[in-house]
Amino acid sequence: MFKMFIQGAPKSGAKFTILDVSETTTDPNVVNAKYRAEYNFNGRPVTNEISSVLTVEDGKVCKQVDSFDFPGWAAQTGGFMGWLLGGTSFAQSATRDKAKNRLEAFMKKDPDLAKALEIRH
């Protein structure tokens, strides 16, 4: 997903700032990271601080799980309606499904990425 965001950076004006990176004490292949993403979404400026847990195999990230303040993000991206609905499970589920569909379409356009993912599944 990060590759998809990076490729869209020129259009959205995205800027990513790494705030912290640390190894976990329980698994040397797992890394915790915090970063800030700043970009435009539907013409609205967005600043989103994200906590990410990355699993690394053979020097490459094979799994990434992000968490962030969804209601805060929704308020920035959707204005009043985002603020109003951002805390609902419906909005979170719909956004997750839309992001998953965008990611799957992106991966189909990138044969190298699709092949790498097939090997891991």
C-alpha positions, -999 to +999 in steps of 0.1 A: +000+000+000+029+024+008+041+020-028+007+031-040+008+062-018+043+071-029+035+068-066+005+091-060+026+117-041+032+141-070-006+144-075-015+147-038+016+167-027+023+139-001+051+143+023+061+115+047+081+122+079+095+094+099+091+102+136+104+071+153+116+035+144+123+009+170+128-029+172+104-049+193+119-069+222+100-100+214+108-106+177+139-093+159+119-094+126+093-069+138+098-032+138+076-004+152+075+029+133+057+061+136+054+086+108+034+116+097+017+118+063+008+152+050-011+154+017-042+167-001-073+146-003-101+158-024-087+193-022-085+192+016-052+193+035-046+163+057-020+156+084-022+120+097+001+105+124+004+067+119+018+039+140+029+010+120+041-025+129+063-040+101+074-076+098+106-080+078+118-112+060+149-114+039+154-076+043+120-068+029+087-057+045+063-087+041+036-074+064+026-039+076-003-031+100-011+006+104-032+023+130-043+060+132-070+083+145-097+074+120-123+099+132-097+126+131-087+116+096-123+114+084-130+149+097-100+162+077-109+144+045-147+146+046-154+179+064-185+181+085-199+147+072-165+131+078-165+145+113-201+134+119-197+098+105-160+092+111-165+074+145-190+049+131-181+013+123-200+017+090-177+045+078-146+027+089-156-005+072-166+013+040-133+031+039-113-001+046-131-019+018-125+010-007-088+011+002-086-027-002-102-025-036-078+003-047-048-017-035-059-048-053-064-028-086-030-012-081-013-046-075-029-060-107-012-031-127+023-040-112+033-075-123+064-075-101+045-066-070+018-092-078+044-119-083+062-110-050+029-112-031+020-146-047+053-160-034+044-149+002+008-163+002 
